[in-house]
Amino acid sequence: MNKRAPNPEDSLRGFPPATVAACLAFRAHNDPVALDTAIIGIIEHLLPKRPAQPVGSFPGSALLVEDLGLDSFSMVEMTFIFEDVFGAPLAQEELIKIRTLDDLRSLIQRSISSNK
């Protein structure tokens, strides 16, 4: 059984409506497109500085820190949000290995799958 936050919208307060909708759509239907939209939306919202192009247009090989501009505070906050919203704990030993957007996507998908 998934350990999901009773109300994921609490963790997403202040996020754009499209990001909240994608998170809720994933939770309701396990839609992989909604999951990717949610991941991108959460990252975009937490960036200390907006990149020149939308995060969704970056390739999966984009580096979270160097290319997207995530800092350590944003990474920690992002981890808590993913855990609260998707009910999937992200192991610390796995988090330190994440470098790219695809690394993050894979970790979240594995965490969600193993938590079902």
Secondary structure by P-SEA (a helix, b strand, c coil): ccccccccccccccccaaaaaaaaaaaacccaaaaaaaaaaaaaaacccccccccccccccccccccccccaaaaaaaaaaaaaaccbbbbaaaaaacccaaaaaaaaaaaaaaac
